[in-house]
């Protein structure tokens, strides 16, 4: 509001600023299309009627979670109405299944029962609880709407471990390294790839257009609770086993060396054999270093120095980038734990994720060290921290 009052144009990036009339533009991936793509994938892989459908969603506090679910519901609801799918884990969704469209409050009711809170452990616990409550007849060949990759992996592991689940088709989002490997290995069916390079390019183009006195070309509007905000939507891409190579490797987004078994995995996702994602090759313990940003030389140097030192001492090292995204930071810590890491060093994208990641590491018996920014666990206790003495730096500057 202060920036807008001063005559500065405000561009909301990736996530919509809600409850304010001071937002001029919104640059984002088409969140509704993400949900539609997830729903359509399930529809395309379903045959006959009576297919068990399990619904999972993001955080009830995240506007994007509602948009993802809105898109998925638009595609799935007709197929629920005609009997192709039968909802198995949400009484609220069952009570509203005749509604082709849902109000925000109605979506909230369903999300309240299906939320993963974007959290690895919450998703796993909810899936296990749903499976415990379900009968063998509610399982078999199942279809699962999972909101993103981190939750998809934990939910997939729970379903794969259930002896009454014969096969599953499960969605995802973000094309995280660990989930791409899951897709290659046949443990996750698909992911919706949101190429951040495209998003950055669209954001820069929007800003340049404004600076040149032009009106940016918009493709949609999003209501933020106060106004309809003009939006520039970046495209999304559905990735499964059939196009991993072309979409993610040939495009230069990832390197083939980051994965094993490219071109050799089955297209279908089957159960019940749940296995742990493979750790990096090497004889020493697996250590993971998570960078808050790959765009700032300071953090690049910090990560590379950790890697060089740990490798010289005989450890196997994996390097991840949280891209300044707190939810991705949490997912990467959970990925590292699942991959068998013995230690994790993280420069957090936001200190608020401290309790979630420190508690997860402690529960798994994994050493967690924060660098640059200190964090605390859920009890308010600081975890081991390596950083500069800010007071001393200030004294020297003074």
Buried (B, 14 or more C-beta within 10 A) or exposed (E): EEEBEEEEBBBBBBEBBBEBEBBBBBBBBBBBBBBBBBBBBBBEBBEEEEBBBBBBBBBBEBBBBBBBBBBBBBBBBEBBEEEBBBBBBBEBBBEBBEEEEBEEEBBBBBBEBBBBBBBBBBBBBBBBEBBEEBEEEBBBBBBBBBBBBBBBBBBBBBBBBBEBBEBBBBBBBBBBBBBBBBBBBBBBBBBBBBBBEBBBEBBEBBBEBBEEEEEBEBEBEBEBEEBEBBBBBBEBBBBBBEBBBEBBBEEEBBEEEBBBEBEEBEEEBBBBEEEEBEBBEBEEBBBBBBBBBBEEEEBBEBBEEBBEEBBEEEBBBBBBBBBBBBBBBBBBBBBBBBBBBBBBBBBBBBEEBBBBBBBBBBEBEBBBBBBBBBBBBEEEEEBEEEEEEEEEEEEEEE
